[in-house]
Amino acid sequence: MHTSRVFIHGVEMLNALGNDSNEVASALGLGVAPGLGPARLDAWRQGYLGRVTAPLSLAPPEHLSPYDCRNNRLLLAALAQIVDAIEHARERFGAHRIGVVIGTSTSGMAEAEAAWSHRVHHGVLPALFDYRQMEIGAVAPFAAAALGVTGPAYTVSTACTSSAKAIISARRLLQANVCDAVIAGGVDTLCALTIQGFASLESTSDTRANPMSRNRRGINIGEGAAVFLLSREEARVSIAGVGESSDAYHISSPEPEGAGAELALRQALAGAGIEPRAVGYVNLHATATIKNDEMEARLMSRVFPSGVPTSGTKPFTGHTLGAAAATELALAWLTLDGSDMRSRIALPCHVWDRQAAPALDLIEDTRRLTGDAYVMSNSFAFGGSNASLILHG
Protein backbone atom coordinates (compact mmCIF):
# COMPACT_ATOMS: atom_id res chain seq x y z
CA MET A 1 0.00 0.00 0.00
CA HIS A 2 1.28 3.46 -0.96
CA THR A 3 1.21 5.80 2.03
CA SER A 4 1.65 9.26 0.49
CA ARG A 5 -0.24 9.20 -2.80
CA VAL A 6 -3.98 8.89 -3.09
CA PHE A 7 -5.46 6.76 -5.85
CA ILE A 8 -8.59 6.99 -7.99
CA HIS A 9 -10.92 3.98 -7.92
CA GLY A 10 -13.90 5.37 -9.77
CA VAL A 11 -14.85 8.44 -11.79
CA GLU A 12 -18.16 9.48 -13.32
CA MET A 13 -19.60 12.67 -14.73
CA LEU A 14 -22.55 14.25 -16.47
CA ASN A 15 -22.33 17.51 -18.41
CA ALA A 16 -23.14 19.02 -21.80
CA LEU A 17 -20.85 16.45 -23.47
CA GLY A 18 -22.78 13.43 -22.23
CA ASN A 19 -24.43 11.59 -19.36
CA ASP A 20 -21.58 9.27 -18.38
CA SER A 21 -17.84 9.12 -18.92
CA ASN A 22 -18.15 6.92 -22.01
CA GLU A 23 -20.53 9.38 -23.69
CA VAL A 24 -18.29 12.25 -22.63
CA ALA A 25 -15.18 10.58 -24.07
CA SER A 26 -16.94 9.84 -27.34
CA ALA A 27 -18.28 13.39 -27.77
CA LEU A 28 -14.94 14.89 -26.82
CA GLY A 29 -13.24 12.78 -29.48
CA LEU A 30 -15.73 14.00 -32.08
CA GLY A 31 -15.42 17.60 -30.93
CA VAL A 32 -19.15 17.97 -30.28
CA ALA A 33 -21.18 18.99 -27.21
CA PRO A 34 -24.83 17.90 -27.54
CA GLY A 35 -25.98 19.89 -24.52
CA LEU A 36 -24.29 23.21 -25.37
CA GLY A 37 -26.13 25.78 -27.44
CA PRO A 38 -27.98 29.10 -27.71
CA ALA A 39 -30.46 29.96 -24.98
CA ARG A 40 -32.39 33.01 -23.88
CA LEU A 41 -30.99 34.31 -20.61
CA ASP A 42 -33.90 36.66 -19.94
CA ALA A 43 -36.36 38.84 -21.81
CA TRP A 44 -33.54 40.99 -23.20
CA ARG A 45 -30.46 38.83 -23.55
CA GLN A 46 -29.47 35.85 -25.63
CA GLY A 47 -26.67 33.57 -24.46
CA TYR A 48 -25.04 30.17 -24.72
CA LEU A 49 -25.57 27.53 -22.03
CA GLY A 50 -24.32 24.03 -21.33
CA ARG A 51 -27.09 21.70 -20.15
CA VAL A 52 -27.22 18.14 -18.88
CA THR A 53 -29.63 16.24 -21.13
CA ALA A 54 -30.32 13.27 -18.81
CA PRO A 55 -33.88 13.19 -17.39
CA LEU A 56 -32.58 12.98 -13.77
CA SER A 57 -35.45 10.72 -12.77
CA LEU A 58 -33.62 9.23 -9.77
CA ALA A 59 -35.28 10.79 -6.73
CA PRO A 60 -33.79 10.79 -3.21
CA PRO A 61 -34.98 8.11 -0.75
CA GLU A 62 -38.25 9.08 0.93
CA HIS A 63 -36.59 10.10 4.20
CA LEU A 64 -34.47 12.57 2.23
CA SER A 65 -37.31 13.99 0.14
CA PRO A 66 -37.01 17.48 1.73
CA TYR A 67 -33.65 17.71 -0.09
CA ASP A 68 -35.11 16.90 -3.51
CA CYS A 69 -33.88 19.39 -6.11
CA ARG A 70 -32.24 19.30 -9.53
CA ASN A 71 -28.79 19.84 -8.04
CA ASN A 72 -29.09 16.85 -5.70
CA ARG A 73 -30.65 14.69 -8.42
CA LEU A 74 -27.74 15.48 -10.71
CA LEU A 75 -25.33 14.47 -7.96
CA LEU A 76 -27.27 11.24 -7.38
CA ALA A 77 -27.12 10.47 -11.10
CA ALA A 78 -23.33 10.70 -11.05
CA LEU A 79 -23.00 8.71 -7.81
CA ALA A 80 -25.29 5.96 -9.13
CA GLN A 81 -22.73 5.23 -11.83
CA ILE A 82 -19.99 4.39 -9.30
CA VAL A 83 -22.28 2.90 -6.66
CA ASP A 84 -20.78 -0.59 -7.05
CA ALA A 85 -17.31 0.73 -6.23
CA ILE A 86 -18.75 2.66 -3.27
CA GLU A 87 -20.54 -0.47 -2.01
CA HIS A 88 -17.30 -2.43 -2.26
CA ALA A 89 -15.48 0.24 -0.25
CA ARG A 90 -18.22 0.26 2.39
CA GLU A 91 -18.03 -3.53 2.75
CA ARG A 92 -14.25 -3.41 2.94
CA PHE A 93 -13.75 -0.46 5.28
CA GLY A 94 -17.07 0.09 7.04
CA ALA A 95 -19.50 2.97 6.55
CA HIS A 96 -17.84 5.02 9.32
CA ARG A 97 -14.51 5.06 7.44
CA ILE A 98 -15.92 6.57 4.24
CA GLY A 99 -16.13 10.35 3.89
CA VAL A 100 -17.88 12.65 1.43
CA VAL A 101 -16.58 16.06 0.31
CA ILE A 102 -18.49 17.88 -2.43
CA GLY A 103 -17.99 21.30 -3.99
CA THR A 104 -20.91 23.44 -5.14
CA SER A 105 -21.87 27.08 -5.59
CA THR A 106 -25.57 26.91 -6.44
CA SER A 107 -27.04 23.98 -4.51
CA GLY A 108 -30.84 24.09 -5.04
CA MET A 109 -31.01 27.79 -5.83
CA ALA A 110 -33.19 27.18 -8.91
CA GLU A 111 -35.90 25.66 -6.69
CA ALA A 112 -35.62 28.62 -4.33
CA GLU A 113 -36.04 31.05 -7.22
CA ALA A 114 -39.16 29.21 -8.37
CA ALA A 115 -40.49 29.11 -4.80
CA TRP A 116 -40.09 32.84 -4.24
CA SER A 117 -41.69 33.58 -7.60
CA HIS A 118 -44.64 31.38 -6.55
CA ARG A 119 -44.87 33.29 -3.28
CA VAL A 120 -44.94 36.65 -5.11
CA HIS A 121 -47.86 35.49 -7.24
CA HIS A 122 -49.76 33.36 -4.71
CA GLY A 123 -48.75 34.69 -1.30
CA VAL A 124 -47.35 31.37 -0.04
CA LEU A 125 -44.39 29.14 -0.75
CA PRO A 126 -45.06 25.91 -2.69
CA ALA A 127 -45.93 22.94 -0.48
CA LEU A 128 -42.96 20.91 -1.72
CA PHE A 129 -40.36 23.61 -1.20
CA ASP A 130 -37.99 23.09 1.71
CA TYR A 131 -35.22 25.50 2.67
CA ARG A 132 -32.80 22.58 2.89
CA GLN A 133 -32.95 22.28 -0.90
CA MET A 134 -30.97 25.50 -1.24
CA GLU A 135 -28.53 25.13 1.65
CA ILE A 136 -25.03 24.91 0.17
CA GLY A 137 -23.74 23.05 3.22
CA ALA A 138 -26.39 20.33 2.89
CA VAL A 139 -25.09 18.83 -0.38
CA ALA A 140 -22.38 16.52 0.99
CA PRO A 141 -24.36 15.37 4.09
CA PHE A 142 -27.28 14.62 1.74
CA ALA A 143 -25.03 12.48 -0.46
CA ALA A 144 -23.61 10.68 2.58
CA ALA A 145 -27.09 9.91 3.90
CA ALA A 146 -28.25 8.71 0.47
CA LEU A 147 -25.22 6.39 0.22
CA GLY A 148 -25.39 5.17 3.80
CA VAL A 149 -21.89 6.26 4.78
CA THR A 150 -21.16 7.94 8.09
CA GLY A 151 -17.62 9.31 7.89
CA PRO A 152 -16.90 13.06 7.71
CA ALA A 153 -19.24 14.78 5.24
CA TYR A 154 -18.94 18.43 4.34
CA THR A 155 -19.41 20.83 1.46
CA VAL A 156 -16.81 23.22 0.04
CA SER A 157 -17.89 26.43 -1.68
CA THR A 158 -15.03 28.55 -3.03
CA ALA A 159 -16.63 29.51 -6.36
CA CYS A 160 -14.83 27.98 -9.35
CA THR A 161 -12.24 26.10 -7.26
CA SER A 162 -14.91 24.44 -5.08
CA SER A 163 -14.56 20.90 -6.41
CA ALA A 164 -10.77 21.12 -6.66
CA LYS A 165 -10.71 22.09 -3.00
CA ALA A 166 -13.12 19.22 -2.25
CA ILE A 167 -10.74 16.73 -3.87
CA ILE A 168 -7.74 18.21 -2.08
CA SER A 169 -9.66 18.06 1.22
CA ALA A 170 -10.54 14.41 0.55
CA ARG A 171 -6.87 13.68 -0.07
CA ARG A 172 -6.01 15.17 3.32
CA LEU A 173 -8.62 13.02 5.06
CA LEU A 174 -6.99 9.94 3.56
CA GLN A 175 -3.42 10.99 4.27
CA ALA A 176 -4.34 11.78 7.87
CA ASN A 177 -5.94 8.31 8.17
CA VAL A 178 -9.27 9.87 9.12
CA CYS A 179 -10.90 7.89 6.31
CA ASP A 180 -10.07 4.83 4.24
CA ALA A 181 -12.09 6.01 1.24
CA VAL A 182 -13.62 9.35 0.29
CA ILE A 183 -16.21 10.28 -2.32
CA ALA A 184 -15.23 13.70 -3.66
CA GLY A 185 -16.19 15.96 -6.53
CA GLY A 186 -18.57 18.73 -7.44
CA VAL A 187 -22.03 19.56 -8.73
CA ASP A 188 -23.73 22.72 -9.95
CA THR A 189 -26.92 23.35 -11.88
CA LEU A 190 -28.17 26.26 -13.94
CA CYS A 191 -30.12 28.97 -12.15
CA ALA A 192 -31.00 32.59 -12.74
CA LEU A 193 -28.76 33.80 -9.91
CA THR A 194 -25.53 32.72 -11.59
CA ILE A 195 -26.65 33.34 -15.15
CA GLN A 196 -27.87 36.88 -14.41
CA GLY A 197 -24.98 37.51 -12.03
CA PHE A 198 -22.33 36.81 -14.64
CA ALA A 199 -24.36 38.66 -17.28
CA SER A 200 -24.47 41.73 -15.02
CA LEU A 201 -20.69 41.56 -14.77
CA GLU A 202 -20.62 41.61 -18.58
CA SER A 203 -18.78 38.28 -18.44
CA THR A 204 -21.08 36.12 -20.59
CA SER A 205 -20.91 35.54 -24.33
CA ASP A 206 -23.91 35.16 -26.65
CA THR A 207 -21.83 32.82 -28.84
CA ARG A 208 -19.75 29.76 -28.03
CA ALA A 209 -16.83 30.65 -25.74
CA ASN A 210 -13.58 31.47 -27.54
CA PRO A 211 -10.90 30.97 -24.86
CA MET A 212 -7.38 32.38 -25.14
CA SER A 213 -8.30 34.29 -28.32
CA ARG A 214 -7.76 38.00 -28.85
CA ASN A 215 -11.48 38.01 -29.81
CA ARG A 216 -12.78 36.34 -26.64
CA ARG A 217 -16.01 37.79 -25.31
CA GLY A 218 -16.84 35.86 -22.16
CA ILE A 219 -18.02 32.61 -20.66
CA ASN A 220 -20.84 30.19 -21.33
CA ILE A 221 -22.44 29.07 -18.06
CA GLY A 222 -22.96 25.31 -17.77
CA GLU A 223 -24.09 22.65 -15.35
CA GLY A 224 -22.65 19.28 -14.45
CA ALA A 225 -21.48 16.81 -11.84
CA ALA A 226 -18.25 14.87 -11.50
CA VAL A 227 -17.45 12.45 -8.69
CA PHE A 228 -14.36 10.46 -7.70
CA LEU A 229 -13.88 7.55 -5.30
CA LEU A 230 -10.48 7.93 -3.67
CA SER A 231 -8.46 5.72 -1.34
CA ARG A 232 -4.89 4.93 -0.34
CA GLU A 233 -5.00 1.53 -2.04
CA GLU A 234 -3.05 1.47 -5.28
CA ALA A 235 -4.79 1.84 -8.62
CA ARG A 236 -3.78 2.82 -12.11
CA VAL A 237 -4.11 6.58 -11.59
CA SER A 238 -3.01 8.60 -8.58
CA ILE A 239 -3.33 12.19 -7.43
CA ALA A 240 0.39 12.88 -7.57
CA GLY A 241 0.46 16.51 -6.43
CA VAL A 242 -1.81 19.35 -5.40
CA GLY A 243 -1.35 23.05 -4.86
CA GLU A 244 -3.49 25.77 -3.28
CA SER A 245 -3.10 29.49 -2.77
CA SER A 246 -5.18 32.57 -2.15
CA ASP A 247 -3.93 35.92 -3.37
CA ALA A 248 -7.12 37.82 -2.34
CA TYR A 249 -6.35 40.45 -4.96
CA HIS A 250 -9.93 41.36 -5.84
CA ILE A 251 -13.40 39.94 -5.31
CA SER A 252 -13.81 39.03 -9.00
CA SER A 253 -10.65 39.94 -10.94
CA PRO A 254 -7.47 37.83 -10.85
CA GLU A 255 -4.11 39.25 -9.86
CA PRO A 256 -2.90 40.39 -13.31
CA GLU A 257 0.43 38.55 -13.29
CA GLY A 258 -0.92 35.37 -11.73
CA ALA A 259 1.50 35.44 -8.80
CA GLY A 260 -0.82 33.58 -6.44
CA ALA A 261 -1.86 31.13 -9.12
CA GLU A 262 1.80 30.40 -9.84
CA LEU A 263 2.31 29.39 -6.21
CA ALA A 264 -0.43 26.77 -6.59
CA LEU A 265 1.05 25.32 -9.79
CA ARG A 266 4.58 25.15 -8.42
CA GLN A 267 3.33 23.60 -5.18
CA ALA A 268 1.56 20.87 -7.18
CA LEU A 269 4.71 20.19 -9.22
CA ALA A 270 6.83 20.01 -6.06
CA GLY A 271 4.32 17.69 -4.41
CA ALA A 272 4.44 15.38 -7.41
CA GLY A 273 8.25 15.53 -7.36
CA ILE A 274 8.50 16.49 -11.03
CA GLU A 275 9.80 19.29 -13.22
CA PRO A 276 7.40 21.15 -15.55
CA ARG A 277 8.81 19.29 -18.57
CA ALA A 278 7.44 16.01 -17.16
CA VAL A 279 3.82 17.19 -17.58
CA GLY A 280 2.24 15.79 -20.74
CA TYR A 281 -0.94 17.88 -20.78
CA VAL A 282 -2.51 20.82 -18.94
CA ASN A 283 -6.25 21.46 -18.81
CA LEU A 284 -6.46 25.23 -18.61
CA HIS A 285 -9.00 27.20 -16.61
CA ALA A 286 -9.53 29.23 -19.83
CA THR A 287 -12.80 31.01 -19.09
CA ALA A 288 -12.65 33.15 -22.26
CA THR A 289 -12.95 36.32 -20.18
CA ILE A 290 -10.51 39.13 -20.87
CA LYS A 291 -8.65 39.30 -17.56
CA ASN A 292 -8.63 35.62 -16.63
CA ASP A 293 -7.19 34.42 -19.92
CA GLU A 294 -4.61 37.20 -19.93
CA MET A 295 -3.43 36.23 -16.45
CA GLU A 296 -3.34 32.53 -17.32
CA ALA A 297 -1.33 33.11 -20.49
CA ARG A 298 1.34 34.98 -18.49
CA LEU A 299 1.31 32.33 -15.78
CA MET A 300 1.75 29.42 -18.19
CA SER A 301 4.64 31.09 -19.98
CA ARG A 302 6.54 31.36 -16.69
CA VAL A 303 5.81 27.90 -15.29
CA PHE A 304 6.25 26.11 -18.64
CA PRO A 305 8.89 28.17 -20.49
CA SER A 306 9.53 25.29 -22.92
CA GLY A 307 5.80 24.88 -23.59
CA VAL A 308 3.36 22.08 -22.82
CA PRO A 309 0.32 20.63 -24.66
CA THR A 310 -2.74 22.52 -23.42
CA SER A 311 -6.42 23.03 -24.03
CA GLY A 312 -9.41 24.64 -22.35
CA THR A 313 -12.50 22.44 -22.33
CA LYS A 314 -15.17 24.92 -21.24
CA PRO A 315 -16.38 25.39 -24.86
CA PHE A 316 -17.58 21.76 -24.56
CA THR A 317 -19.19 21.88 -21.11
CA GLY A 318 -19.79 25.52 -20.36
CA HIS A 319 -18.28 26.90 -17.17
CA THR A 320 -19.82 24.59 -14.58
CA LEU A 321 -18.68 26.83 -11.69
CA GLY A 322 -18.53 24.72 -8.50
CA ALA A 323 -18.32 21.55 -10.60
CA ALA A 324 -15.76 22.90 -13.09
CA ALA A 325 -12.57 21.74 -11.39
CA ALA A 326 -13.78 18.18 -10.83
CA THR A 327 -15.22 18.04 -14.35
CA GLU A 328 -11.96 19.18 -15.91
CA LEU A 329 -9.90 16.84 -13.73
CA ALA A 330 -12.17 14.00 -14.89
CA LEU A 331 -11.55 15.01 -18.52
CA ALA A 332 -7.81 14.99 -17.81
CA TRP A 333 -8.22 11.54 -16.19
CA LEU A 334 -9.69 10.27 -19.46
CA THR A 335 -6.33 10.94 -21.14
CA LEU A 336 -4.76 8.37 -18.80
CA ASP A 337 -5.44 4.66 -18.42
CA GLY A 338 -8.32 5.10 -16.02
CA SER A 339 -9.62 1.54 -15.92
CA ASP A 340 -9.38 -1.88 -17.51
CA MET A 341 -12.52 -1.04 -19.51
CA ARG A 342 -11.36 2.26 -20.99
CA SER A 343 -8.29 3.13 -23.05
CA ARG A 344 -6.94 6.63 -22.80
CA ILE A 345 -8.44 9.21 -25.14
CA ALA A 346 -6.58 11.72 -27.29
CA LEU A 347 -5.82 15.04 -25.66
CA PRO A 348 -8.92 17.26 -25.89
CA CYS A 349 -8.80 19.82 -28.67
CA HIS A 350 -8.95 23.54 -27.97
CA VAL A 351 -12.03 25.16 -29.54
CA TRP A 352 -11.28 28.72 -30.65
CA ASP A 353 -10.79 30.92 -33.72
CA ARG A 354 -6.97 30.52 -33.59
CA GLN A 355 -6.49 34.26 -33.26
CA ALA A 356 -4.04 34.10 -30.38
CA ALA A 357 -4.05 36.69 -27.65
CA PRO A 358 -0.79 38.65 -27.24
CA ALA A 359 2.00 36.82 -25.41
CA LEU A 360 0.13 33.51 -25.65
CA ASP A 361 2.02 30.38 -26.64
CA LEU A 362 -0.80 27.85 -26.77
CA ILE A 363 0.46 24.42 -27.83
CA GLU A 364 -2.37 22.38 -29.29
CA ASP A 365 -1.77 18.63 -29.42
CA THR A 366 -4.30 15.88 -30.09
CA ARG A 367 -2.03 12.86 -29.78
CA ARG A 368 -2.51 10.16 -27.12
CA LEU A 369 -0.23 10.05 -24.11
CA THR A 370 1.78 6.85 -23.84
CA GLY A 371 3.40 5.07 -20.90
CA ASP A 372 3.60 6.75 -17.52
CA ALA A 373 2.26 10.27 -17.87
CA TYR A 374 1.46 13.31 -15.75
CA VAL A 375 -1.47 15.62 -16.49
CA MET A 376 -2.39 18.85 -14.72
CA SER A 377 -5.70 20.65 -14.25
CA ASN A 378 -5.85 24.25 -12.99
CA SER A 379 -8.70 26.30 -11.53
CA PHE A 380 -8.86 29.95 -10.48
CA ALA A 381 -11.79 31.55 -8.68
CA PHE A 382 -13.30 34.77 -7.41
CA GLY A 383 -11.53 36.12 -4.36
CA GLY A 384 -8.14 34.88 -5.56
CA SER A 385 -8.70 31.20 -4.77
CA ASN A 386 -6.31 29.06 -6.85
CA ALA A 387 -5.92 25.30 -7.13
CA SER A 388 -3.81 22.92 -9.21
CA LEU A 389 -4.02 19.11 -9.35
CA ILE A 390 -1.66 16.65 -11.02
CA LEU A 391 -2.61 13.10 -11.94
CA HIS A 392 -0.16 10.29 -12.72
CA GLY A 393 -1.09 7.20 -14.65
GIPE-V361431 format. One line per field, one symbol per residue. ss: DSSP state (A for helix, B for strand, O for the rest). phi: phi as a letter, one per 20 degrees, with the letter a starting at -180 (. if undefined). psi: psi as a letter, one per 40 degrees, with the letter a starting at -180 (. if undefined). A space follows every 10 residues. Layout:
ss->???
phi->???
psi->???
This chain:
ss->OOOOOBBBBB BBBBBOOBOO AAAAAAAAAA OOOOOBBBBB OOOOOBBBBB OOOOOOOOOO OAAAAAAOOA AAAAAAAAAA OOAAAAAAAA AAAOAAABBB BBBOOOOOAA AAAAAAAAAA AAOOOOOOOO AAAAOOOAAA AAAAAAAOOO OOBBBBOOAA AAAAAAAAAA AAAAAOOOOO BBBBBBBBOO OAAAAAAAAA OOOBOOOOOO OOBOOOOOBO BBOBBBBBBB BOOOOOOBBB BBBBBBOOOO OOOOOOOOAA AAAAAAAAAA AAOOOAAABB BBBOOOOOOA AAAAAAAAAA AAAOOOOOBB BOOAAAAOBO AAAAAAAAAA AAAAOOOOBO OBOOOOOOOO OOOOOBOOOO OOBOOOOOOO OOOBBBBBBB BAAABBBBBB BBO
phi->.eededdeda bbbcaffrda fffffffffe mccgedafbe eafdddbccd dfefflefef ggfdgfefbg ffffffffff ecffffffff ffdngfdddc ccdbcdleff ffffffffff ecncfffefc gffdfgfeff gfffffemdc fgcbddcclf dgffffffff gfgffemfcd bcecrbbbcf bfgfffffff eldedecggc fmefdfcped fccrbbccdd beffbfdcee bcbcbbelfa fceffgemff ffgfffffff ffmcegfffe aceffkfmeg ffffffffff fefcfenagb addffedmee lfefffffff ffgffdffaf ecefeffgfd eaemeffgmd deeebdfefc mfbdcccdcc cgmnecbccc dca
psi->hhediiiheh hiihaediei ddddddddde figdehaiih daedhiahih iheiefehii ideedeehid dddddddddd eedddddddd dddideehih hhiiedbfdd dddddddddd deeiiidehh dedehdeedd ddddddefie ahhiihgfbe eddddddddd dddddefdie ihhiaihiih iddddddddd efeiieihig ieieeieaih iiiiihiihi iehiidhihd iiiiihefdi ddiihdefdd dddddddddd defiideehe ihhidgeeid dddddddddd dddgdeiihi ihededeihe beeddddddd ddddeigdid ehiiiihiih hiefgiiieh ghhhhfihii ahihiihihh iiefhiihhh ih.
